[in-house]
Amino acid sequence: MINEPSVDALVRKLGTDEEPASKYELCVVAAKRTRQIIEQMQSTGVTELPGKQKEIVLACQEIMNGKVKSSRD
C-alpha cells in the first residue's frame, strides 16, 4: 500500500484548478507509467529498482514531482 504521497495529493498535482483530475485519471496515468517503467527495466536487463522500491511507487513519486503529466484529448 502506498501511503506517501497520498492519493489526494497526487490527484491535486495531476490536475489543474480549471480541470481537476479524478481518482480514475490518476489510476490510468499511474498504471501507464508503471508499465513503461517495467518495459524499460526489461529492455535494459534491470531486475529490481534501488532500495527494492516497487515500480508503482516510483510512478507515483514521478507524478508528485511533476515529471509525469496527464494528456487529455
Secondary structure, DSSP 4 states (H G I P E B T S, - for coil): ---SS-HHHHHHHHS-SSS---HHHHHHHHHHHHHHHHHHHHHHT--S-GGG--HHHHHHHHHHTTS------
